[in-house]
Amino acid sequence: MTSPLHVPRLTLNTGASIPQLGFGVFLVDPGETERLVSTALELGYRHIDTAAIYGNEEGVGRAIAASGIPRDELFITTKLWNADQGTESAYAAVDASLEKLGLDYVDLYLIHWPTPRRDRYIESWHALEQIRANGKARAIGVSNFLVEHLERVLAEGGTVPAVNQIELHPALQQEDVTEFGREHGILTEAWGPLGQGKYPLFEEEPVVAAATAHGVSPAQVVLRWHLQRGIIVFPKASTRERIASNIDLFDFDLTPAEMTAINGLERDGRVGSHPDEVN
């Protein structure tokens, strides 16, 4: 078991800290969620990432309640779904999520997609600012926002997002978005950090070579690559062995040459939806 103390923490622009490694429950069956999150918490994870649209907030909440872990040791994220964008609907949505999670507040609440054709993300951002002011979210941020979306939030909102959660893996590094975040104090989180199995990432020569050199798995190499780039990552896993392996990342470092070689896998290889096309 990995001690939670071994997981690095990054500082949000709110001054709070966030564990750099967490457990994600995207596409986790609601019936399996409690068991898998309970396993993750037992193995040392303290950061859980869910969303209203995942349909498994209740399972996350049951696992939290059963864990006995003090609330202030946990970092819980959920997200505002597209259909709930707007002022009053966002207020209702966060209340519904908190009820399902069995929590008084989440540590981070995100707008899930910008949905540019709806063009309600600025209105929704103002609602999130009020949700934070009301104490229902300790920090607020966005997900799947491109530079132009972030620029509007900075220009028209009163709060800089704490994070931007985006598709990010070796074939799609989104350096323009991550660099914009670095320049403005917005941390980047990676969803699909292992490419969702949609391309042969674990067969790429730089990944295989690093795994062999360090005696670890290709997945561990890629997750370590994210961490060394300052990215927050929360891989999904469905077995105890994989959940344990994904947090066992703190007894090796990739060399500068290994990092550079993996960086060279960039090819604009998006495997998920483009933010301009989700509405």
Summary of the structure (lengths in Angstrom):
residues: 279
radius of gyration: 17.9
end to end distance: 41.2
largest distance: 53.9
contacts: 954
relative contact order: 0.14
helix: 47%
strand: 15%
